[in-house]
């Protein structure tokens, strides 16, 4: 029972660190995608580039926080080797993240069209909050607000969920002291 409790505490800490990393990732992704990349590139390329930058910046935060609060370091672990392994696992996660986002964008899949379920309600709620905040912020600087295409955000949510599971399992297996 004690082992399960320790695992649950670790999963909770991982979720908090991951949640903060996710906020960083989404903020950078959204700022780059909606801020300027779609003016320079087509939507799919812009989503891919924004995904890479958001992911990499949040990765640095995630490594520092994960090793400080979530995973128990191996006593004899070389920190450079540890970071390289963390980085390689994260690059694989970045590949998964980017492929999922670009595939959803290419397929133009949306989760909320013609669906009445808790996930669609959650996405609609997030969309409404973001619409309100973005509209208000743009109003402050005198820019007109246009309706946002939510497929890139929904793609990012799906990719984040899948990569989160991958990250926990691989980091627990390859980084943490056993």
MOZI-V590836 format. One record per pair of residues at least 12 apart in sequence whose ideal C-beta (glycine too) atoms are under 7 Angstrom apart, sorted by sequence separation. I is the first residue (numbers start at 1). J is the second residue. D is the distance in whole Angstrom. If there is no record, write none. Layout:
i: (I,I)
j: (J,J)
d: (D,D)
This chain:
i: (37,111,112,33,37,33,134,33,131,32,63,29,32,29,63,127,28,29,28,26,25,28,25,59,123,24,25,24,21,24,55,21,110,21,110,52,55,108,111,110,17,20,51,52,105,51,104,105,17,17,48,51,105,104,17,17,48,47,48,101,104,47,100,101,13,14,13,44,47,100,101,100,10,44,43,44,97,100,96,97,96,93,96,93,93,89,89,89,85,86,85,82,71,74,71,72,73,47,66,71,72,33,29,26,22,18,14)
j: (49,123,124,46,50,47,148,50,148,50,83,50,53,51,86,150,53,54,54,54,54,57,55,90,154,57,58,58,58,61,94,61,150,62,151,94,97,151,154,154,62,65,97,98,151,98,151,152,65,66,98,101,155,155,69,70,101,101,102,155,158,102,155,156,69,70,70,102,105,158,159,159,70,105,105,106,159,162,162,163,163,163,166,166,167,170,171,174,174,175,175,175,171,177,175,176,177,152,171,176,177,152,156,156,160,164,168)
d: (6,6,6,6,6,6,7,4,7,4,7,5,6,6,5,5,6,4,4,7,4,5,6,5,6,6,4,4,4,6,5,6,7,4,5,7,6,6,5,6,6,7,6,6,6,5,7,6,4,6,6,5,6,4,6,6,7,6,5,4,6,6,7,6,5,5,5,6,5,6,5,4,6,5,6,6,5,6,7,5,5,5,6,6,6,5,6,6,6,6,6,7,6,4,6,6,6,5,7,4,5,6,6,7,6,6,6)
